[in-house]
Amino acid sequence: MTIKNQVNCANCGLDNICLPRGLSQSEINNISQVVRARKTLQRGDFIYREGDNFRGILAIKSGSAKLVANDSHGNEHILNILLPGELLGFDGLSEDKHSCAAIALETMSFCILPADNMEDVFKNVPSLTRELFRHTGEKMLEDKNQLVLSKRPADERLAYFLISLSERLKRRGFSSSEFKLSLTRQEIGNHLGLALETVSRLLKKFQDDELIVVQNRFIAIKNPIGLRNMLLPLE
């Protein structure tokens, strides 16, 4: 992984998402001195591969990515989807090697807090440690929900996927009612454990029921309450 230019976190539009709120200028400078920007990647490019050495925590600046693992037969399983402002790389912390792969879903860029600098930054900016814990906790909750959801009916899985994506985009300052899916329908099915035909059929049904409007990969959520009413509590 080739790292390039130093960044200025204070001038980044995602600073209130990646970084804790209320940081002093000195704390932001401490972070900016070590955070580096990575060159732009294209769809299908690897951010890191399973087994790669852990090199730091990454924050997506633009675009999106997927975390994937391969089974013993070489089949890819999509574990998670990452959006702008979200962090990845935590899977490499335990053994200093990544246990899964991260792949760009579209043209994307990201920053990295190098592993060699993490201890010093956490010492100088303690609130950043708490923020990383918060991000980790959010991902653990999403993983738990995904596990519970895997035993639910197909329509509920897809409804939850769309609502969850909408809410995450809203928290990051993007439109929650209209967005482009960076995944193909095949990839959505892979992530949700559904066949391609099932995903296509349900998207059409949701559109016929006036819950959403589908135009190629663009989704407009017209009735979020209707989608939510399809969901049972994830307990």
C-alpha positions as CSV (number, residue, x, y, z in Angstrom):
1,M,0.0,0.0,0.0
2,T,1.6,3.2,-1.1
3,I,0.9,6.2,1.1
4,K,1.2,9.7,-0.1
5,N,0.4,13.3,0.9
6,Q,-0.1,14.5,4.4
7,V,-3.7,15.8,4.9
8,N,-5.3,18.6,6.8
9,C,-8.2,17.2,8.8
10,A,-9.5,20.6,9.6
11,N,-10.3,21.2,5.9
12,C,-12.0,17.9,5.4
13,G,-15.8,17.9,5.0
14,L,-16.0,14.6,7.0
15,D,-14.0,15.9,10.0
16,N,-17.1,15.9,12.2
17,I,-17.7,12.2,11.3
18,C,-14.2,10.7,11.4
19,L,-13.0,12.8,14.4
20,P,-14.5,13.5,17.8
21,R,-16.4,16.8,18.1
22,G,-14.8,19.6,20.1
23,L,-11.2,18.9,19.3
24,S,-8.8,21.8,19.8
25,Q,-6.8,23.1,16.9
26,S,-3.7,21.6,18.6
27,E,-5.3,18.2,18.7
28,I,-6.4,18.4,15.1
29,N,-2.9,19.4,14.1
30,N,-1.5,16.4,16.0
31,I,-3.7,14.1,14.0
32,S,-3.1,15.9,10.6
33,Q,0.7,15.5,11.1
34,V,0.5,11.7,10.9
35,V,-2.6,11.0,8.8
36,R,-1.8,10.3,5.2
37,A,-4.0,10.3,2.0
38,R,-4.0,7.3,-0.3
39,K,-4.2,7.5,-4.1
40,T,-7.6,7.1,-5.7
41,L,-8.8,3.5,-6.3
42,Q,-11.2,2.2,-8.9
43,R,-13.9,-0.4,-8.5
44,G,-12.4,-3.8,-7.9
45,D,-9.1,-2.5,-6.5
46,F,-8.0,-4.0,-3.3
47,I,-7.5,-1.7,-0.3
48,Y,-5.9,-4.6,1.5
49,R,-6.0,-8.4,1.1
50,E,-6.7,-11.1,3.6
51,G,-3.3,-11.9,5.2
52,D,-1.8,-8.5,4.5
53,N,0.1,-6.9,7.3
54,F,-1.8,-4.4,9.4
55,R,-0.7,-0.9,8.5
56,G,-3.2,1.3,10.2
57,I,-6.8,2.4,10.6
58,L,-8.4,3.8,7.4
59,A,-11.2,6.4,6.9
60,I,-13.1,6.5,3.6
61,K,-13.1,10.0,2.2
62,S,-15.2,9.3,-0.9
63,G,-16.8,6.3,-2.5
64,S,-17.5,3.0,-0.8
65,A,-16.0,-0.4,-0.1
66,K,-16.9,-3.9,0.8
67,L,-15.3,-6.2,3.4
68,V,-15.1,-9.8,2.1
69,A,-14.0,-13.2,3.2
70,N,-13.5,-16.3,1.0
71,D,-14.6,-19.8,2.1
72,S,-12.6,-23.0,1.6
73,H,-14.1,-23.3,-1.9
74,G,-12.9,-19.8,-2.9
75,N,-16.4,-18.3,-2.8
76,E,-16.6,-14.6,-1.8
77,H,-18.9,-13.6,1.1
78,I,-19.6,-9.9,1.6
79,L,-19.4,-9.1,5.3
80,N,-20.0,-5.4,5.3
81,I,-20.4,-2.3,3.3
82,L,-18.4,0.9,4.2
83,L,-19.5,4.4,3.4
84,P,-17.7,7.9,3.4
85,G,-16.6,8.8,6.9
86,E,-16.6,5.2,8.1
87,L,-13.5,3.4,9.4
88,L,-12.0,0.1,8.4
89,G,-8.9,-2.0,9.2
90,F,-9.9,-3.1,12.7
91,D,-9.7,-6.8,11.5
92,G,-5.9,-6.5,11.4
93,L,-5.5,-5.4,15.0
94,S,-5.5,-8.7,16.8
95,E,-2.7,-10.5,15.0
96,D,-1.2,-7.6,13.0
97,K,-2.6,-9.2,9.8
98,H,-6.0,-8.7,8.1
99,S,-8.5,-11.5,8.5
100,C,-10.5,-10.4,5.5
101,A,-10.1,-8.3,2.4
102,A,-11.4,-4.7,1.6
103,I,-12.3,-3.9,-2.0
104,A,-13.4,-0.7,-3.6
105,L,-17.0,-0.8,-4.9
106,E,-16.5,2.4,-6.9
107,T,-14.0,5.2,-7.4
108,M,-12.9,6.0,-3.9
109,S,-10.3,7.6,-1.8
110,F,-9.3,7.2,1.9
111,C,-6.9,8.4,4.6
112,I,-4.9,6.2,6.9
113,L,-3.7,6.6,10.4
114,P,-0.4,4.6,10.2
115,A,0.0,1.8,12.8
116,D,3.4,3.2,13.8
117,N,1.9,6.5,14.9
118,M,-1.3,5.3,16.6
119,E,0.1,5.0,20.1
120,D,1.5,8.6,20.1
121,V,-1.7,10.0,18.6
122,F,-3.9,8.2,21.2
123,K,-1.7,9.6,23.9
124,N,-1.9,13.2,22.6
125,V,-5.6,13.0,21.6
126,P,-7.4,10.6,24.1
127,S,-10.8,11.4,22.7
128,L,-9.7,9.8,19.4
129,T,-9.4,6.5,21.2
130,R,-13.0,6.8,22.5
131,E,-14.1,7.7,19.0
132,L,-12.5,4.5,17.6
133,F,-14.2,2.5,20.3
134,R,-17.5,4.1,19.3
135,H,-17.0,3.2,15.6
136,T,-16.1,-0.4,16.7
137,G,-19.2,-0.6,18.8
138,E,-21.4,0.6,15.9
139,K,-19.9,-2.1,13.7
140,M,-20.4,-4.8,16.3
141,L,-24.1,-3.8,16.6
142,E,-24.5,-3.9,12.8
143,D,-22.8,-7.4,12.7
144,K,-25.3,-8.6,15.4
145,N,-28.2,-7.2,13.5
146,Q,-27.0,-8.8,10.3
147,L,-26.7,-12.2,12.0
148,V,-30.2,-12.0,13.4
149,L,-31.5,-10.7,10.1
150,S,-30.1,-13.7,8.3
151,K,-32.9,-15.9,9.8
152,R,-35.6,-13.4,8.8
153,P,-37.8,-13.6,5.6
154,A,-36.2,-12.2,2.4
155,D,-38.4,-9.1,2.1
156,E,-37.5,-8.1,5.7
157,R,-33.8,-8.5,5.0
158,L,-34.0,-6.3,1.9
159,A,-36.1,-3.7,3.7
160,Y,-33.6,-3.5,6.6
161,F,-30.7,-3.2,4.1
162,L,-32.3,-0.2,2.4
163,I,-33.4,1.5,5.7
164,S,-30.0,0.9,7.3
165,L,-28.2,2.3,4.3
166,S,-30.5,5.3,4.2
167,E,-29.9,6.1,7.9
168,R,-26.1,5.7,7.6
169,L,-26.0,8.1,4.7
170,K,-28.2,10.6,6.6
171,R,-25.8,10.5,9.6
172,R,-23.0,11.4,7.2
173,G,-24.7,14.4,5.6
174,F,-25.9,12.7,2.4
175,S,-29.4,12.3,1.1
176,S,-31.3,9.6,2.9
177,S,-34.2,9.4,0.4
178,E,-32.3,9.2,-2.9
179,F,-29.0,7.4,-3.4
180,K,-27.0,5.3,-5.8
181,L,-26.3,1.7,-4.9
182,S,-22.7,0.9,-5.4
183,L,-23.4,-2.8,-5.2
184,T,-24.8,-4.9,-8.0
185,R,-27.9,-6.9,-7.3
186,Q,-25.8,-10.0,-7.3
187,E,-23.6,-8.4,-4.5
188,I,-26.7,-7.3,-2.5
189,G,-27.9,-10.9,-2.7
190,N,-24.5,-12.1,-1.6
191,H,-24.5,-9.8,1.4
192,L,-28.0,-10.7,2.4
193,G,-27.9,-14.4,1.6
194,L,-30.5,-14.1,-1.2
195,A,-30.5,-15.2,-4.8
196,L,-30.2,-12.6,-7.5
197,E,-33.7,-13.5,-8.7
198,T,-35.1,-12.9,-5.2
199,V,-33.4,-9.5,-5.0
200,S,-34.8,-8.4,-8.4
201,R,-38.2,-9.7,-7.6
202,L,-38.4,-7.9,-4.2
203,L,-37.1,-4.6,-5.6
204,K,-39.9,-4.8,-8.2
205,K,-42.4,-5.7,-5.5
206,F,-41.3,-2.8,-3.3
207,Q,-41.7,-0.5,-6.3
208,D,-45.1,-1.8,-7.2
209,D,-46.1,-1.2,-3.6
210,E,-44.9,2.4,-3.9
211,L,-42.3,1.9,-1.2
212,I,-39.4,2.8,-3.5
213,V,-38.6,3.9,-7.0
214,V,-35.8,2.0,-8.8
215,Q,-33.9,3.4,-11.8
216,N,-31.0,1.1,-12.6
217,R,-28.8,1.5,-9.5
218,F,-30.5,4.6,-8.2
219,I,-33.0,4.2,-5.4
220,A,-35.6,6.7,-4.2
221,I,-37.3,5.8,-0.9
222,K,-40.8,7.0,-1.2
223,N,-42.4,5.4,1.9
224,P,-39.8,4.9,4.7
225,I,-42.5,4.2,7.2
226,G,-43.9,1.5,5.0
227,L,-40.5,-0.1,4.8
228,R,-40.0,0.2,8.6
229,N,-43.4,-1.5,9.2
230,M,-42.0,-4.6,7.5
231,L,-39.4,-5.0,10.2
232,L,-39.7,-6.9,13.4
233,P,-37.4,-5.9,16.4
234,L,-34.0,-7.4,15.9
235,E,-33.7,-9.2,19.2
